[in-house]
């Protein structure tokens, strides 16, 4: 069992986000991760954090704003633009407050499903992150009930401004359907069963979101940012049987846009929800660790050469003086 520290950090707009930290070697590489859509830090990514920590990384995971133990109201209001920014503030926290533990030149963003896309956007806007890993990155951002849901979202805005509480929708209906028509393939992977099991054992997991979440999703256009991920190295991993975010869409809409160092790994006999769990998951984490160690070794090499050039330049100046 890895040593786990409870951590909290401030965002630029004053919220406190809370999570855990698995410390790695002093001045070593680090990974910042968040969970999938409306999930908490103790679901799915907790085990991932432990495995990657055992493979040589300091790993930090936290509840996204408005979810779990992190601040933010209304509760369970998904705000993808702010989620992107929060990755940046998490990196600042490691850089400023964990400087003896983490090498700021070897920090990676990591995300799964919804947060896979968020992590990629964070890397597009923040070159302090030297690598990004996206597992089963979400590719579908429209929803089939677009007009109806947005019309209701406007009524909800009016209602909230009149002093009423935010309106909510369940993650999935009792028949396993997404109430806004956001994505598909949930029944095949028994996502409803997974949600119900987690709700029974994870008290901070609330299986519903605000109606405004889908307004936020409609406005979020992550694919437009993909070209700005360059030249940050990227590893995309997906289950070959993923129907929620099909591998061919991840490849064409995301991977093919990248011009910098990149890898695309399709994991056999895995789908969207189980890519990080069960048989074969250790191989997934080992691949991620191998990718990051290789990328960070090059980062160290480049920094070493730059340092040598700077030293030589200083020597030249001293000689001329």
C-alpha positions in Angstrom: 0.0 0.0 0.0 1.5 3.3 -1.1 1.8 6.1 1.5 -1.1 8.5 0.9 -1.2 12.1 1.9 -4.3 14.2 1.9 -3.8 17.5 0.1 -5.7 20.6 -0.8 -4.9 23.5 -3.0 -6.5 26.8 -4.1 -7.7 27.7 -7.6 -7.2 31.1 -9.1 -10.9 31.9 -8.4 -10.6 31.0 -4.8 -12.0 27.5 -4.5 -10.3 24.8 -2.4 -9.9 21.5 -4.2 -9.1 18.4 -2.2 -7.4 15.2 -3.1 -4.6 12.7 -2.4 -0.9 12.5 -3.1 1.3 9.4 -3.4 4.9 10.6 -2.9 7.6 9.3 -5.2 11.4 9.7 -5.2 12.7 13.2 -4.2 12.9 15.7 -7.1 11.3 13.0 -9.3 8.7 13.0 -12.0 5.0 13.6 -11.2 1.6 12.9 -12.6 -1.6 15.0 -12.1 -4.8 13.1 -12.7 -8.6 13.6 -12.3 -11.4 11.1 -12.8 -14.1 10.8 -15.5 -17.4 12.6 -15.8 -18.9 13.4 -12.4 -16.7 10.7 -10.7 -14.7 11.2 -7.5 -10.9 10.8 -7.0 -11.5 7.5 -5.2 -13.2 5.9 -8.2 -11.1 4.2 -10.9 -8.1 6.6 -10.8 -7.2 5.7 -7.1 -5.9 2.4 -8.2 -4.2 3.9 -11.2 -2.5 6.4 -8.9 -1.1 3.6 -6.7 0.2 1.6 -9.6 1.9 4.6 -11.2 3.4 5.6 -7.9 4.9 2.1 -7.5 6.5 2.6 -11.0 8.4 5.7 -9.9 6.1 8.7 -9.9 4.7 11.1 -7.4 1.0 11.0 -8.3 -1.6 13.6 -7.4 -5.3 13.1 -7.8 -8.2 15.3 -6.7 -11.9 15.8 -6.8 -12.9 18.2 -9.6 -14.7 21.4 -8.4 -18.2 20.9 -7.2 -17.6 17.1 -6.8 -16.8 14.9 -3.9 -14.8 16.7 -1.2 -13.8 19.7 -3.3 -15.5 23.1 -3.0 -17.9 24.5 -5.5 -21.7 25.1 -5.9 -24.1 24.0 -7.2 -22.9 20.6 -6.3 -22.2 18.2 -9.2 -22.1 21.0 -11.7 -19.6 19.9 -14.4 -17.6 22.9 -15.7 -15.1 21.7 -18.3 -13.5 25.1 -19.0 -12.8 25.5 -15.2 -11.7 21.8 -15.0 -9.0 22.7 -17.6 -7.9 25.7 -15.5 -7.8 23.6 -12.3 -5.1 21.3 -13.9 -3.0 24.4 -14.2 -3.5 25.3 -10.6 -2.7 21.8 -9.5 0.6 22.0 -11.3 1.3 25.3 -9.6 0.6 23.6 -6.3 3.2 20.9 -7.0 5.7 23.4 -8.4 5.4 25.8 -5.5 4.6 23.7 -2.5 6.2 20.3 -3.3 9.4 21.6 -4.8 11.6 19.2 -2.7 9.5 16.2 -4.0 8.7 17.1 -7.6 10.9 18.1 -10.5 8.9 20.9 -12.2 10.4 20.0 -15.6 8.9 16.4 -15.3 5.2 16.8 -14.7 2.6 15.2 -16.8 -1.2 15.7 -17.1 -3.2 12.5 -17.1 -7.0 12.0 -17.7 -9.5 9.3 -18.2 -12.7 9.5 -20.4 -14.1 13.0 -19.9 -11.0 14.1 -18.1 -8.9 12.6 -20.9 -10.2 15.4 -23.1 -9.8 17.9 -20.3 -6.2 16.9 -19.7 -5.4 17.3 -23.4 -6.9 20.8 -23.4 -4.9 21.6 -20.3 -1.7 20.5 -22.1 -2.7 22.6 -25.1 -2.8 25.8 -22.9 0.0 25.0 -20.5 3.5 24.1 -21.7 4.7 23.6 -18.2 3.3 20.1 -18.5 5.9 18.1 -20.4 3.7 15.2 -21.4 0.0 14.1 -21.4 -1.7 10.7 -21.2 -5.3 10.4 -22.2 -7.1 7.1 -21.6 -10.4 6.5 -23.5 -10.6 10.2 -24.3 -14.1 11.4 -24.9 -14.8 12.3 -28.5 -18.6 12.9 -28.6 -19.7 16.3 -27.3 -23.1 16.8 -28.8 -26.2 15.2 -27.3 -29.2 13.9 -29.2 -31.7 16.0 -27.1 -29.8 19.2 -27.8 -32.8 21.6 -28.4 -34.9 20.2 -25.5 -32.1 20.1 -23.0 -30.8 23.6 -23.8 -34.4 25.0 -23.7 -34.8 23.5 -20.2 -31.4 24.8 -19.2 -32.6 28.4 -20.0 -35.7 27.9 -17.9 -33.4 26.6 -15.1 -31.3 29.7 -15.4 -34.4 31.8 -15.0 -35.5 29.7 -12.1 -32.1 30.0 -10.3 -32.1 33.8 -10.7 -35.5 33.8 -9.1 -33.9 32.2 -6.1 -34.6 28.5 -6.7 -32.3 25.6 -6.4 -30.5 24.2 -9.5 -32.3 21.5 -11.4 -30.7 18.0 -11.7 -30.6 15.0 -14.1 -29.5 11.5 -13.2 -26.3 10.3 -14.8 -28.4 7.5 -16.3 -32.1 6.6 -16.2 -33.3 3.4 -14.6 -33.2 1.8 -18.0 -29.5 2.7 -18.5 -30.1 5.6 -20.9 -28.4 9.0 -20.8 -31.2 11.5 -20.1 -29.7 14.2 -22.3 -28.7 11.7 -25.0 -25.0 12.4 -24.2 -23.1 9.5 -25.8 -24.1 5.9 -26.3 -22.9 2.4 -25.5 -23.7 2.6 -21.8 -26.0 -0.5 -21.7 -23.4 -2.8 -23.3 -20.8 -2.0 -20.6 -23.4 -2.0 -17.8 -22.5 1.5 -16.8 -25.7 1.7 -14.7 -24.5 -1.2 -12.6 -21.1 0.3 -12.2 -22.7 3.6 -11.1 -25.0 1.9 -8.6 -22.1 -0.2 -7.1 -20.0 2.9 -6.6 -22.9 4.9 -5.1 -23.3 2.1 -2.5 -19.7 2.2 -1.3 -18.5 5.8 -2.1 -20.5 8.3 0.0 -19.1 11.4 -1.7 -20.2 10.1 -5.2 -23.6 11.6 -6.2 -24.9 10.0 -9.4 -26.6 13.1 -10.8 -25.5 16.4 -12.4 -27.0 19.8 -12.8 -29.0 20.5 -15.9 -26.5 23.4 -16.5 -23.8 20.8 -17.0 -25.2 20.1 -20.5 -25.2 23.8 -21.3 -21.5 23.8 -20.3 -20.9 20.7 -22.4 -22.6 22.3 -25.4 -20.3 25.3 -25.2 -17.1 23.2 -24.7 -15.2 22.6 -27.9 -12.1 20.6 -26.9 -11.4 19.3 -30.4 -10.6 22.8 -31.5 -7.7 22.9 -29.0 -6.1 19.6 -30.1 -3.7 21.2 -32.6 -2.3 23.4 -29.8 -1.2 20.3 -27.8 1.9 20.3 -30.1 4.8 19.8 -29.4 3.9 18.2 -26.1 4.4 14.4 -26.2 1.1 12.5 -26.1 0.1 8.9 -25.3 -3.5 7.9 -26.2 -4.7 4.6 -24.9 -8.1 3.1 -25.6 -9.9 -0.2 -25.3 -10.3 -1.8 -28.7 -14.0 -2.5 -27.8 -14.8 1.0 -26.6 -18.2 2.1 -28.0 -18.6 5.1 -25.8 -15.6 6.8 -27.4 -14.8 4.5 -30.4 -11.0 4.1 -31.1 -11.4 5.1 -34.7 -12.9 8.5 -33.6 -10.1 9.0 -31.0 -7.6 8.3 -33.8 -9.1 10.6 -36.4 -10.3 13.5 -34.2 -7.5 13.6 -31.7 -4.4 11.5 -32.5 -4.1 12.4 -36.2 -4.1 16.1 -35.3 -0.9 15.8 -33.2 2.4 16.6 -35.0 4.7 16.1 -32.0 5.9 12.9 -30.4 2.8 10.6 -30.0 1.7 7.0 -29.4 -1.6 5.4 -29.9 -2.2 2.1 -28.0 -5.3 0.0 -28.5 -5.7 -2.5 -25.7 -7.2 -5.9 -26.7 -10.3 -7.2 -25.0 -10.9 -3.9 -23.2 -13.7 -1.3 -23.5 -14.3 2.1 -22.1 -15.1 1.4 -18.5 -12.6 -1.4 -17.8 -9.4 -0.2 -19.5 -7.9 0.7 -16.1 -9.2 -2.3 -14.1 -9.1 -6.0 -14.0 -6.9 -8.4 -16.0 -4.4 -6.6 -18.1 -4.5 -3.3 -16.3 -1.0 -3.6 -14.9 0.3 -3.8 -18.5 -1.6 -0.6 -19.3 0.1 1.2 -16.4 3.5 -0.2 -17.3 3.1 1.2 -20.8 2.2 4.6 -19.4 5.2 4.6 -17.1 7.5 3.5 -19.9 6.3 6.3 -22.1 6.7 8.9 -19.4 10.1 7.7 -18.3 11.3 7.8 -21.9 9.9 11.3 -22.5 11.2 12.7 -19.2 14.7 11.2 -19.9 14.8 13.3 -23.1 13.6 16.4 -21.1 16.4 15.9 -18.6 18.9 15.5 -21.4 17.8 18.7 -23.1 17.8 20.6 -19.8 21.3 19.3 -19.1 22.5 20.5 -22.5 20.9 23.8 -22.0 22.5 24.1 -18.6 25.9 23.2 -20.1 25.4 25.9 -22.9 24.5 28.4 -20.2 27.6 27.5 -18.2 29.8 27.7 -21.3 28.3 31.1 -22.2 29.1 32.3 -18.7 32.7 31.0 -19.0 33.0 32.8 -22.3 31.9 36.0 -20.7 34.3 35.6 -17.9 37.2 35.0 -20.2 36.3 38.0 -22.3 36.0 40.1 -19.2 
